Amino acid sequence: MATPASQSARRITHRPCFFGNPEKTKSSILSVERCYNGGGRGGRNIRCANAVNGAVKINGKAADVCSSAAQSVIVDNDDAFRLGKFVEGRLVYRQRFVIRSYEIGPDRTATMETLMNLLQETALNHVMSSGLAGDGFGATRQMSLRKLIWVVTRINIQVDKYSQWGDVVEIDTWVASSGKNGMRRDWIIRDRRTKKMIARATSNWVMMNRETRNLSKIPEEVREEVLPFYLDRNIIAGDNPNPNPNRRIEKLTDATAESVRSGLEPRWSDMDVNQHVNNVKYIGWILESVPLNVLVECHLTSITLDYRRECRQSQLLESLTTMSSTRMLSPSLCITNLQSTHLIRQQDDKAEIVRARAEWRCKEHH
């Protein structure tokens, strides 16, 4: 008798696949039924699939959804989670994501932290899918042999439009050299439905020894690994209307900061596998010292983070912010082109950890 696919099977495809708990009928036939929303406004495009011993029907009509080798593959390993693909001759890696309910904020749109996490996920999957991955967090094999890891020194993300819950975004990423001992990684985020670019980002990375925590030059063996994947294309340059993200970020002090939030404590869950605070976590701490009326009335449209040193779990932090205008916002008044400067520092010795600069735009109220 034919047997259904394992319940733990995953599917590598861009089309829906159906799996669930098989039920045995009186005639000893194993069947699985699953309904899903096939798209459309208001959930009007509901479809149901019934699989009986491998034969699939959608809305009662025969269909070959999960068995066709030309359209889908059922596998038993984790490769199914990496649904990205290479384009432009394997120089650009592309991956799609659905914005989940837990990735949106009070205004029902994706947060800046969500976008940063998706960028990081795409970057790591790029390394994994390229075949270069060693045993580190995005490290290549030659890096792992030398106990080297990548650390970000600066990242700038510019957002034209925030996606909503259920939207699908498509992210492209690629890498290039940055000076003698650095690497640059760029991203584009598009709305999958409209194909319009809704965000872009660029970042600079250097190598660090994971044991000594000292910065390292790029070994020639590592350079040879990554060189075939370099694409000399800068997404934030030239005709970009936003200010130069590479310009220096001024240091805030107690005298120049308008608001200070102390007692911020990194949690165990804030650490990543490189044993320091994940670079995305700092955005949440930065926002802790931003006036509430700015958070309510404005979207964060651009942020540049300049990472100065590592942060461990045992360190208490302070968040400092100053806005470019002292005029208060109100529900009936919103300042356009609002800018802010930020600092995350250690609370005890005031050592800098992250400097940041941000731009804000009034939200559109419907």
N, C-alpha and C positions, 0 to 999 in steps of 0.2 A: 504494500500500500504506500502511496506517495505521502511524504511527511512534510509538514509546513516548515518554514524557516524558523530558526531559533528565535525565542522572544527577545534575546539580547542582540539580535542582528541589527546592523545599521545599514543605511543606504547612501551610496555616493551618487547624488543626482541633484538637479535643481528643481525637480518635480516632486510632488507629494508621494510619500510611501506610507503604507498602513501596516501597523503591527500592534498587537495587544495580547490579551490572554485567550488562548484557544479554548473553545468549549466543545466537548464531545457530545454528539447527538445520538439518538437512539440507533441510528444506522451506522454508528462508529465512524462518522465523518467528522473530521476536525474543521472548525470554522472560526473565522475572526471577522468582526465587523467594527468599522470605525467611521465616524462622520467628521467632516472637517469643513472649514469655511474656505471655499475656493476663490474668494475675492469678491469685490463689488461693494458698493456702499451699503451700510446697514446690514451686512451679512446676508444679502439676498442670494448669494451664489453658493448655497449649502449643497454639499455632495456627500453621499454615503457610499462606502465601499464594503463589499462582502467578499472575503476570500475563503474558498472551500477547497482544501487540499491543493492549494497553489493556484486555482482558477479564480480570477478577480473579476468582479462586476462593479461598475460605478453607476449608481442610480438605476440598478437593474439591468444595465447593458454590459455585455462582455467587454472587458478591457484588459490589456496586457500592461499592467502598471509596474510591477516589481520583478517580473520574470524575464523581461526582454534584455538581453545582454547588450544590445545596441543603445538602450536608453538608461539602464540602471544596473548597478551591481550590488549585491548583498554581501557584506563581509562581516567577519567576526572580530575585527581588530579596531584600534582607535583611529585608523586612518580616515574613517568615515566622518570624524568630527572636523577634519581639516578640509573644508569644502572649497578652498580657494583654488586658483589656477594661475599659471603663468601666461602673460601676454607680451607682445612686442619682442618675440624671440627670447623669452625667459628673462628679460631684464626687468619687467614689471610684474609684481604679484598682486592679484586681485581677489578680494573676498567680500561676501555679502553677509549682512547681519540684520536681524529683526530687532527693533527697539522694544525691549520688554517693559512690563508694567513697573518693575522695581528699578528701572533706569531713568525714570522721568521725575521731575520735580513738582513743586506745588502748582506751577503754571501748565502742567501736562505736557511739557516738552522735555527732551533729553537734556541732561545736565552736562556741564563742561567736563566733569569727572567721567561721565559715561563716554563721551567722545574720546577722551584721553585713554581710557581703558581699551576702547576698540582699536585705537591706533597701536597701542602696545601689543594687543593680541594679534593683529595683522602682521606686525613686525616679527614676532616670535614664530608665527606660522610660516612666514616667508623663509626664515632660516631653516626651519624644520623641513619644509617641502623642497628646499634646494638640495637637500642631502648633505649639508655642511654641518649639521648640528652635532655637537659633542655631548658631554654630560652636564653642561652648565645651562644657565638661563639665557638662551640666545647665543651662547658661545659656540665657536666652531671646534672641530676636533683638535686642530693644532693649538688653539687657545686652551682647551681643556688639559692638554698634555703639559702646558706651561703654567697652569693654574691662573689663567687670565680671565677676566670678565669685562663686559662692556659697562660703562657708566655714562650717564647723560650729563653733559655740562650745560646745555641750553636747549630750550624748546620754545617754539612760538606757534600758536594755533590761532587762526582767524576764521570766524564763523559768520556766514551770511544769513543762514537760516537754521534753526534748530528743528530736528525731526520730532514727530509726535509718536505716541504709543502705537505700535503696530506698523509703523513705516519701515520700509526696507532700504538700507543704505548700502552702497557699493564703495569699497575703499581700495584704492591703488597705492602701492608703496614701492620704493626703489632706493638704492643706496649709491653713494659716490664718495670720493675721497674728500677730505677736509684738512688741508695743510699736510705736513709731513707725517703726523702721527695721530690723525683723527679720521672719523668717518661721518658723513652727513647722511641722514635719512629723511626723505620727504614723503608726504602723503597727500592724496586728494580724496575727499569724501563727496560722493554724488548721491542724489535721490534716485533710486532705481526706477521709479515710475516716470519721472520727468527727464532723467538723464542730466539734469543740471548740477553743476558743482555747488555745493552748499557749504563746504569748509575746506581749508588747506592747512598744512602744517609742515614745519621744517625743524630739524634737531641736529645737534652736534654731539658726538660720542668719542670717548677716549678709553684706553684700556687701563685696568688696575689689577694688581696681583691680589687675589682673593684672600691670601694669608697675611701678607705684610701690609696690605691696604695702601701700597704705594703705586703711583701712576707708572705706566710702562710704555716704552716705544712699541710700535707695531712690528713684531718679528717678520722677517721676510717670508717665512713659511706661511704665516697667517695672511700676509698681503697677497701671496700667490693664490690662496684659497678664495678670497673675496673679489679679487680683481676682475674675473670674468663676469661678475654680476654688477659692476659699476655702470651707471648711466649718468652722464654729465647733463643733468636737467634740473634746474633750480625752480621750484614752484613759487617761491616768494622772492621775486626780484624784478627788475626792469619796470614793466608797466603796472606793477602792483600799486594801488593808490594809498595803501596804508603806510605809516612811517616805517623807516628801516628798523627791522627787529633786532639788528645787531648793534644798535647804538647802546651806549653805556646806560645802565640803570642806576640812578642816584641812590645812595645809601640813606635810609631813614634813621633818625635818632629819636631819643625821648623828646628833644626840643622841637623836631620837625613833624613828628607823627601826630595826627589828630585823634586817633583812637588806638588803644593798646589792649589786647586780650591776653592775660597771663594764665598760667596753670594748665596749658595744653599738654596732655600726656599721651605719647605714642603707645598704642596697644600692641599686643602680640600679633593681632590680626593685621596690623599695619605694616609688618615686616614682609619682605619678599625673600626668595630663596638665596639672595646674595647677602642676607643677614643685615640689611639696613632698611630704613623706611622706603617703601615704594614711591617712586617719583610722583605718582598721581595723587597721593595722599595730601600733599602740601596744598593743593587747591582748596580743599575743605577747610584747612586751618587758615589760609589766607582770607577766606570769606567770613570767618568768625569775627574779624575786626572791621568788616565793611558795614556801614550804616544799614539798618534794616530797610529804610525807605528806598535805598538804592537797589537792594536785592529784589524788592517788590515791584518797583517801577521800571527797572532796566534789565536788558540782556547783556551778558558778558560777551562781547563780540570779538575781543582779541586779548590774549594774555601771553606774555613772555616770561619764562621762568629761568633764572640764572642760578644754577646749583653751585654752591660754594664749598660745601663739605657734606660728609655723610651724617646721618642721624640714626642713633640707636634707641632701643626701647627705654633705656634707663634715664633718658634726658627729658627734663621738663622744658617746654617751649613757650615763646611769646610771639604773638602776631601783631604787627604794627601796620597801620594804614593811614594814608593821607589822600584826600581827594583833590582834584584840580580846581574845584570851585567850592566855596564855603556856603553857597546858597542852598538852602534846604529844598528837597523835593516834596511835592504834595500830590495827592491823587489828581489834581487838575493842572499840575505844572510839572513838566519833565525836561531836564536839561539835556540837549543833544550833545554828542561828542564829549561826554564826560570821561575824564581820565583819572587814574589812580596809581599810586606807587605803594609797594608793600615790602615787608621784611619779615622773615621767619628767623628767629634767633634763639639760642639757648638762654634759659632764664637766669642761670647762675652767673655765668661769665660773659654774657651778651655776645658770644661768638656767632657770627653770621652763618646761616645755613642756606637760605634761599632769598634772593632778591627777585622782585617781580614788578611788572608794569602791565596795566590793564586798560582797556577801553570799553565803554558802555554805550548802549543805544536804547532809547525808549522802546518799551514793549508796545505792540499794537493790540489795543483792546477792542474786542468785538462784542 
